[in-house]
Amino acid sequence: MTGEQLVARVRGLAAAGERVVVGIAGCPGAGKSTLAGWLAGHLTAAGLPAVWVPMDGFHLADVELERLGRRGRKGAIDTFDAHGYLALLRRARAETGNVVYAPSFDREIEQPIAGAIPIPPDARVVVSEGNYLLAAAEPWRQVRAAMTEVWYADLDDRVRLDRLVKRHVQFGKAPAEAVRWVAEVDEPNAVAIRATRDRADLLVDVDALPLTPSDSY
């Protein structure tokens, strides 16, 4: 699909009048965040106010990951507050009479920031991206049900892995550590994520879109 077709698809979903929640799933480094930001911006420019709310805002803080013994595999499915994310999605879809605040994720400090993203009453669309939106385990199955549609961002693995290593280096890892992290942490997660691909409502070829990779792909 072209970018224009993606925007038109969401406009069609919003035609019924209810707030739409579009999820974008995909492997680490596939361009989910870049696509989500692009989509929210273009929807807003087209007269359909949209807000980008990343699932990464529900990363458990490092202090809790340390307590649980999971910091060495940060980004795995059990290193997120999945129930908190589900509650936010349900609020975002139902509460249209007041501002709903969502957390962001700051890559400079690798920590979630509470209350950083306002979803105003006039927002017609919430775009949210994350690795595990199509996972079958609970509560992720309920996360999927809380969304209007979930798309899967597809990208050539060679491009994806190159970007992923560069991102880790950009945000503080030594090159050798970045390569190790991708191989030992990110790619095992990617195998599980790729297995959920067929559950998506739409497959999006990220390479075919006019996107400029950001530091949040």
C-alpha positions as CSV (number, residue, x, y, z in Angstrom):
1,M,0.0,0.0,0.0
2,T,1.1,3.6,-0.6
3,G,1.1,6.2,2.1
4,E,-2.0,7.8,0.7
5,Q,-3.8,4.5,0.8
6,L,-2.8,3.9,4.4
7,V,-4.2,7.4,5.4
8,A,-7.4,6.6,3.4
9,R,-7.8,3.3,5.2
10,V,-7.7,5.0,8.6
11,R,-10.1,7.7,7.4
12,G,-12.5,4.9,6.5
13,L,-12.1,3.3,9.9
14,A,-12.9,6.7,11.5
15,A,-16.0,7.3,9.4
16,A,-18.2,5.6,12.0
17,G,-17.4,8.4,14.4
18,E,-15.7,6.4,17.2
19,R,-12.1,7.0,18.1
20,V,-9.9,4.6,16.2
21,V,-6.8,2.9,17.7
22,V,-4.4,1.6,15.1
23,G,-1.6,-0.7,16.3
24,I,1.6,-1.3,14.4
25,A,3.5,-4.4,15.3
26,G,6.8,-5.7,14.0
27,C,10.3,-6.9,14.8
28,P,12.9,-4.6,16.6
29,G,14.3,-2.1,14.1
30,A,11.5,-2.7,11.5
31,G,10.5,1.0,11.4
32,K,7.4,0.8,13.6
33,S,8.0,4.1,15.3
34,T,9.0,5.9,12.1
35,L,5.8,4.6,10.5
36,A,3.6,5.5,13.5
37,G,5.0,9.0,13.7
38,W,4.5,9.5,9.9
39,L,1.0,8.1,10.0
40,A,-0.1,10.3,13.0
41,G,1.4,13.4,11.3
42,H,-0.2,12.8,8.0
43,L,-3.6,12.0,9.5
44,T,-3.5,15.2,11.4
45,A,-2.5,17.2,8.4
46,A,-5.4,15.6,6.5
47,G,-7.9,16.9,9.1
48,L,-8.1,13.8,11.2
49,P,-6.3,14.6,14.5
50,A,-4.1,11.8,15.6
51,V,-1.7,11.1,18.5
52,W,1.2,8.7,18.5
53,V,1.4,6.6,21.8
54,P,4.3,4.2,21.8
55,M,4.0,0.9,23.7
56,D,7.6,1.5,24.9
57,G,6.2,3.9,27.5
58,F,5.2,0.7,29.3
59,H,8.8,-0.6,29.6
60,L,9.3,-1.5,33.3
61,A,11.9,0.8,34.8
62,D,15.4,-0.5,35.2
63,V,15.1,-0.6,39.0
64,E,12.2,-3.0,38.7
65,L,14.0,-5.0,36.0
66,E,16.9,-5.4,38.3
67,R,14.7,-6.6,41.1
68,L,13.1,-9.2,38.7
69,G,16.5,-10.2,37.3
70,R,15.4,-9.2,33.8
71,R,17.5,-6.2,32.9
72,G,19.9,-8.2,30.8
73,R,17.1,-9.0,28.3
74,K,15.2,-5.6,28.4
75,G,12.7,-5.6,25.5
76,A,11.5,-9.2,26.0
77,I,7.8,-9.6,26.3
78,D,7.9,-10.0,30.1
79,T,9.8,-6.7,30.6
80,F,6.7,-4.5,29.9
81,D,3.7,-3.6,32.0
82,A,1.2,-5.3,29.6
83,H,-1.8,-4.8,31.9
84,G,-1.0,-1.1,32.3
85,Y,-0.8,-0.8,28.5
86,L,-4.1,-2.5,28.1
87,A,-5.7,-0.2,30.6
88,L,-4.4,2.8,28.7
89,L,-5.7,1.6,25.3
90,R,-9.1,1.0,26.8
91,R,-9.2,4.5,28.3
92,A,-7.9,6.0,25.1
93,R,-10.7,4.4,23.1
94,A,-13.5,5.1,25.5
95,E,-12.6,8.4,27.3
96,T,-13.2,11.1,24.8
97,G,-14.5,13.8,27.1
98,N,-11.2,14.5,28.9
99,V,-7.5,14.4,28.3
100,V,-6.0,11.0,28.7
101,Y,-2.3,11.0,29.5
102,A,0.1,8.3,28.3
103,P,3.8,7.7,29.1
104,S,6.6,8.2,26.6
105,F,10.0,6.5,26.4
106,D,13.2,8.5,26.5
107,R,16.0,6.7,24.6
108,E,18.6,9.0,26.0
109,I,18.1,7.5,29.5
110,E,16.3,4.3,28.3
111,Q,13.5,4.9,30.7
112,P,9.7,5.5,30.5
113,I,8.4,9.0,31.3
114,A,5.0,9.1,32.9
115,G,2.2,11.5,31.8
116,A,4.3,12.8,28.8
117,I,1.8,12.4,25.9
118,P,-1.7,14.0,26.1
119,I,-4.5,12.4,24.1
120,P,-7.0,15.4,23.8
121,P,-10.7,15.0,23.5
122,D,-10.6,16.0,19.8
123,A,-8.2,13.2,18.9
124,R,-9.9,10.9,16.4
125,V,-7.1,8.4,16.0
126,V,-4.5,6.9,18.4
127,V,-1.6,5.2,16.7
128,S,0.4,2.9,18.9
129,E,3.3,0.6,18.0
130,G,5.1,-2.2,19.7
131,N,6.7,-5.6,19.3
132,Y,4.0,-7.8,20.9
133,L,0.7,-6.4,19.8
134,L,-0.2,-9.7,18.0
135,A,1.1,-12.1,20.7
136,A,-1.4,-14.8,21.7
137,A,-0.6,-14.9,25.4
138,E,-2.7,-12.9,27.8
139,P,-3.1,-10.0,28.3
140,W,-1.7,-9.4,24.8
141,R,-4.7,-11.1,23.2
142,Q,-6.9,-8.4,25.0
143,V,-4.4,-5.7,23.8
144,R,-5.2,-6.8,20.3
145,A,-8.9,-6.7,21.0
146,A,-8.7,-3.2,22.3
147,M,-7.4,-1.9,19.0
148,T,-9.4,-1.3,15.9
149,E,-6.8,-2.8,13.6
150,V,-3.2,-4.0,13.9
151,W,-0.8,-3.7,11.1
152,Y,2.6,-5.5,10.7
153,A,5.6,-3.5,9.6
154,D,7.8,-5.6,7.3
155,L,11.4,-4.7,6.5
156,D,14.3,-6.6,4.9
157,D,16.2,-8.2,7.7
158,R,19.6,-7.0,6.5
159,V,18.4,-3.4,6.6
160,R,16.6,-3.9,9.9
161,L,19.6,-5.5,11.7
162,D,22.0,-2.8,10.4
163,R,19.7,-0.1,11.7
164,L,19.2,-1.9,15.0
165,V,23.0,-2.1,15.7
166,K,23.4,1.5,14.8
167,R,20.6,2.5,17.1
168,H,22.2,0.7,20.0
169,V,25.5,2.4,19.3
170,Q,23.9,5.8,19.0
171,F,22.4,5.4,22.5
172,G,25.5,4.3,24.3
173,K,26.5,0.7,23.6
174,A,29.9,-0.1,22.3
175,P,29.8,-1.6,18.7
176,A,30.7,-5.1,19.9
177,E,28.1,-4.9,22.7
178,A,25.5,-3.7,20.3
179,V,26.1,-6.6,18.0
180,R,26.0,-9.0,20.9
181,W,22.7,-7.5,22.2
182,V,21.1,-7.7,18.8
183,A,22.1,-11.4,18.5
184,E,21.3,-12.5,22.0
185,V,18.3,-10.3,23.0
186,D,16.7,-8.6,20.0
187,E,16.7,-11.5,17.6
188,P,15.2,-14.2,19.9
189,N,12.4,-11.7,20.4
190,A,12.2,-11.1,16.6
191,V,11.6,-14.8,16.1
192,A,8.6,-14.8,18.3
193,I,7.3,-11.6,16.9
194,R,7.7,-12.8,13.3
195,A,5.5,-15.8,14.1
196,T,2.6,-13.5,14.8
197,R,2.8,-11.8,11.4
198,D,-0.2,-13.7,9.9
199,R,-2.5,-12.3,12.6
200,A,-2.2,-8.8,11.3
201,D,-5.0,-7.0,9.5
202,L,-2.5,-5.5,7.1
203,L,1.1,-6.1,6.1
204,V,3.0,-2.9,5.4
205,D,6.2,-2.9,3.3
206,V,8.1,-0.2,5.1
207,D,10.7,0.0,2.3
208,A,7.9,1.0,-0.1
209,L,6.9,4.1,1.9
210,P,8.4,7.6,1.8
211,L,9.8,7.4,5.3
212,T,13.0,8.8,6.7
213,P,14.5,6.5,9.3
214,S,14.6,8.1,12.7
215,D,16.4,7.4,16.0
216,S,13.3,5.5,17.1
217,Y,12.9,2.8,14.5
